[in-house]
Amino acid sequence: MQLVGVLIGAGILLLGGWWLRPQPTALPPATPPPVSQGAHASTATSTKAAHQAATKTKIYVDVQGAVHQPGLYAFQPGMRVADALRVAGGLLSRADRRQVNLAAQLTDQQQLVIPAKGEKKSAPAPTSPASAGSSRGASSAAASAGTPINLNTATLTDLQQLTGIGAKKAQKIIDYRTEHGDFKTVRDLTQVAGFGEKTVARLEPQLTVG
């Protein structure tokens, strides 16, 4: 009986020790700190500034003359004439390669005119509004004085010196010339959309294909 009492006492002690042991406490899940609106605004501003900086680094060049795809193109600073010709589809067979400096560096607002064989390389087009107006007046005066404009080598600016010809009609002439090659006669201009017999007859004294 004494042994049974000892065993019962030991069991009570063990049960009491288990009941009184410390219980684990569950911790709440960690919550990330909130991002302030100022941080969002700062990030958006930085992104916008980076985009504007990238846009400002582009330069724009008007490629005209004896190329397959004349037009206005955007380039990175430091690019060369060779890059502009590659973007414009390359030189036409009538282009005078000897007058073209492929290593020349492109500049913003530049007009790159590729001359045809037998044609002298034209001077760069002015970039300021004042000088552009002076050039337009000089070209108009030359045309009215009897100096004809060559349909096969004229740039978009040159063609706009013709009486009643704006940018859209001038571009149609260049597009037709690019697709079909040189005009054989001034009367071939009637093949261009928007140029009827009366219009060509009026323009004929101001034009040449020689």
Backbone torsions as a table, in degrees:
resi	resn	phi	psi	omega
1	MET	NA	-37.0	179.6
2	GLN	-64.4	-37.0	179.5
3	LEU	-67.4	-39.0	179.6
4	VAL	-64.3	-40.8	179.3
5	GLY	-63.1	-38.9	178.8
6	VAL	-63.6	-43.3	-178.5
7	LEU	-65.1	-41.0	179.7
8	ILE	-64.2	-40.8	179.5
9	GLY	-63.9	-40.5	179.4
10	ALA	-64.4	-40.6	179.8
11	GLY	-63.0	-40.7	179.0
12	ILE	-63.0	-41.1	179.3
13	LEU	-62.7	-43.4	179.8
14	LEU	-64.0	-43.1	-179.2
15	LEU	-64.8	-39.9	179.1
16	GLY	-66.6	-38.8	178.2
17	GLY	-64.0	-40.0	179.7
18	TRP	-66.1	-39.6	-177.3
19	TRP	-68.4	-34.4	-176.2
20	LEU	-88.5	1.4	-177.5
21	ARG	-70.1	149.5	-179.0
22	PRO	-63.3	136.5	179.2
23	GLN	-92.2	142.6	178.1
24	PRO	-67.5	143.1	-179.8
25	THR	-108.4	126.7	180.0
26	ALA	-74.3	134.3	179.5
27	LEU	-94.3	141.9	177.6
28	PRO	-66.6	149.5	179.6
29	PRO	-63.3	144.8	-179.3
30	ALA	-70.5	138.0	179.5
31	THR	-111.7	125.9	-179.8
32	PRO	-65.8	145.6	179.9
33	PRO	-63.7	141.1	-179.2
34	PRO	-65.7	145.8	177.3
35	VAL	-89.8	127.4	-176.6
36	SER	-73.5	155.6	177.6
37	GLN	-63.7	-28.8	178.5
38	GLY	-62.6	-37.2	179.2
39	ALA	-66.0	-42.0	177.4
40	HIS	-60.9	-44.8	-178.5
41	ALA	-63.0	-40.5	179.9
42	SER	-63.1	-42.2	179.3
43	THR	-63.9	-44.2	-179.9
44	ALA	-63.1	-40.6	-180.0
45	THR	-64.7	-42.0	179.2
46	SER	-62.8	-41.8	179.6
47	THR	-63.8	-43.6	179.8
48	LYS	-64.1	-41.4	179.9
49	ALA	-63.9	-40.0	179.0
50	ALA	-64.5	-40.0	179.0
51	HIS	-64.6	-43.3	179.9
52	GLN	-65.0	-38.5	178.9
53	ALA	-63.9	-40.2	179.2
54	ALA	-66.0	-37.5	179.7
55	THR	-66.5	-40.5	-178.1
56	LYS	-67.2	-21.2	-178.3
57	THR	-78.6	-10.2	179.4
58	LYS	-79.4	148.5	172.8
59	ILE	-119.8	153.9	-176.0
60	TYR	-120.6	130.8	-176.3
61	VAL	-128.8	133.5	177.0
62	ASP	-93.5	107.2	-178.3
63	VAL	-95.3	121.0	-176.8
64	GLN	-135.2	176.3	177.1
65	GLY	93.8	-144.1	-171.6
66	ALA	-83.4	62.7	174.6
67	VAL	-127.0	161.7	-175.8
68	HIS	-72.6	-35.1	-175.4
69	GLN	-133.1	75.3	178.8
70	PRO	-64.8	151.4	179.1
71	GLY	160.7	-175.7	179.9
72	LEU	-94.6	127.5	-176.9
73	TYR	-130.1	151.0	177.1
74	ALA	-101.6	138.8	-179.0
75	PHE	-135.7	163.3	172.9
76	GLN	-85.4	145.8	177.5
77	PRO	-55.0	142.1	179.4
78	GLY	94.0	-8.6	179.2
79	MET	-74.2	160.0	-170.6
80	ARG	-111.5	172.4	177.3
81	VAL	-57.8	-36.3	178.9
82	ALA	-58.9	-38.0	177.9
83	ASP	-66.6	-40.6	179.9
84	ALA	-64.0	-41.2	-179.8
85	LEU	-67.2	-36.1	178.9
86	ARG	-64.9	-42.2	179.2
87	VAL	-67.0	-34.7	-178.3
88	ALA	-83.6	12.4	174.2
89	GLY	89.2	1.9	178.4
90	GLY	92.4	174.4	-177.8
91	LEU	-81.2	146.4	171.0
92	LEU	-76.7	163.6	-178.4
93	SER	-64.0	-26.0	-178.8
94	ARG	-85.6	-2.0	-178.7
95	ALA	-69.2	142.9	177.7
96	ASP	-93.2	93.1	-176.2
97	ARG	-61.0	-28.3	-175.8
98	ARG	-67.5	-22.4	-179.8
99	GLN	-92.5	2.6	-175.9
100	VAL	-106.5	122.1	176.6
101	ASN	-94.6	98.9	-176.2
102	LEU	-64.9	-22.5	-176.4
103	ALA	-87.2	-8.1	-177.9
104	ALA	-63.6	141.8	-178.3
105	GLN	-85.0	139.3	179.5
106	LEU	-77.2	150.0	177.2
107	THR	-128.5	155.6	-179.6
108	ASP	-64.3	139.8	179.4
109	GLN	68.9	16.8	179.7
110	GLN	-77.8	143.7	169.5
111	GLN	-108.5	113.3	-178.9
112	LEU	-98.0	107.8	-177.7
113	VAL	-107.4	119.7	179.7
114	ILE	-91.7	116.3	-176.9
115	PRO	-75.8	153.1	174.0
116	ALA	-86.8	166.3	178.6
117	LYS	-61.4	132.9	-178.7
118	GLY	86.8	-2.2	-179.8
119	GLU	-107.1	137.9	177.4
120	LYS	-76.5	144.0	-179.8
121	LYS	-66.9	127.0	-178.0
122	SER	-77.3	155.2	177.9
123	ALA	-71.2	152.1	179.3
124	PRO	-58.1	144.4	179.1
125	ALA	-73.0	143.8	178.2
126	PRO	-67.1	152.7	-177.0
127	THR	-107.5	-22.0	-179.4
128	SER	-85.6	149.0	-179.5
129	PRO	-57.5	-39.1	-177.5
130	ALA	-65.4	-48.1	-179.1
131	SER	-69.1	-32.3	177.6
132	ALA	-64.4	-39.6	178.2
133	GLY	-65.5	-39.2	178.2
134	SER	-63.9	-42.3	179.7
135	SER	-63.6	-42.8	179.8
136	ARG	-61.1	-42.8	179.7
137	GLY	-64.5	-39.6	179.8
138	ALA	-65.9	-41.7	179.9
139	SER	-65.1	-40.6	179.0
140	SER	-64.1	-40.6	179.1
141	ALA	-64.0	-40.1	179.3
142	ALA	-64.6	-41.6	180.0
143	ALA	-64.7	-42.9	-179.3
144	SER	-71.0	-23.1	179.2
145	ALA	-80.2	-5.0	175.9
146	GLY	112.0	4.4	177.8
147	THR	-86.9	108.6	-175.8
148	PRO	-74.0	156.9	177.0
149	ILE	-98.3	132.1	-177.6
150	ASN	-79.5	116.9	-179.5
151	LEU	-61.1	-27.8	-173.6
152	ASN	-88.7	-12.5	-177.8
153	THR	-128.0	-6.8	-175.4
154	ALA	-66.5	142.3	175.5
155	THR	-87.3	175.3	178.4
156	LEU	-58.2	-40.8	179.5
157	THR	-66.5	-42.1	179.5
158	ASP	-59.1	-46.3	-175.3
159	LEU	-66.0	-26.8	179.4
160	GLN	-74.6	-5.3	175.0
161	GLN	-81.2	-13.6	178.8
162	LEU	-70.0	147.0	-178.2
163	THR	-60.5	121.9	176.0
164	GLY	77.6	10.8	-178.5
165	ILE	-107.4	117.7	176.8
166	GLY	-99.6	-168.9	-175.7
167	ALA	-63.5	-39.0	-176.9
168	LYS	-65.8	-46.9	-179.8
169	LYS	-68.2	-36.9	177.7
170	ALA	-62.1	-40.8	178.9
171	GLN	-65.8	-34.2	177.5
172	LYS	-62.3	-39.5	178.2
173	ILE	-63.0	-45.8	-179.0
174	ILE	-65.5	-41.2	179.2
175	ASP	-63.1	-42.1	179.2
176	TYR	-64.4	-43.3	-179.7
177	ARG	-63.3	-39.0	179.1
178	THR	-65.5	-38.9	-176.3
179	GLU	-80.5	-37.4	-172.7
180	HIS	-109.4	-8.4	-178.1
181	GLY	91.6	-169.4	-175.4
182	ASP	-63.5	149.8	171.3
183	PHE	-74.6	134.7	178.2
184	LYS	-82.1	-38.1	176.4
185	THR	-139.0	163.8	177.5
186	VAL	-63.6	-31.6	-179.7
187	ARG	-64.4	-20.2	177.2
188	ASP	-62.8	-15.1	179.7
189	LEU	-62.4	-20.1	178.0
190	THR	-67.5	-14.8	178.1
191	GLN	-78.0	-12.7	179.8
192	VAL	-86.1	133.5	-179.0
193	ALA	-57.7	130.2	178.1
194	GLY	95.7	-2.7	-179.8
195	PHE	-115.5	97.0	178.9
196	GLY	-86.2	-179.5	-178.0
197	GLU	-59.5	-43.6	-177.8
198	LYS	-65.6	-41.5	-179.7
199	THR	-64.3	-44.6	-179.3
200	VAL	-65.7	-39.7	178.7
201	ALA	-61.7	-36.7	179.0
202	ARG	-70.8	-35.3	-177.4
203	LEU	-84.9	-19.6	-171.2
204	GLU	-52.8	-41.4	179.6
205	PRO	-64.8	-19.1	-177.4
206	GLN	-95.7	-0.1	-172.0
207	LEU	-122.8	158.5	172.8
208	THR	-150.3	163.7	174.5
209	VAL	-123.1	3.2	-176.6
210	GLY	-78.4	NA	NA
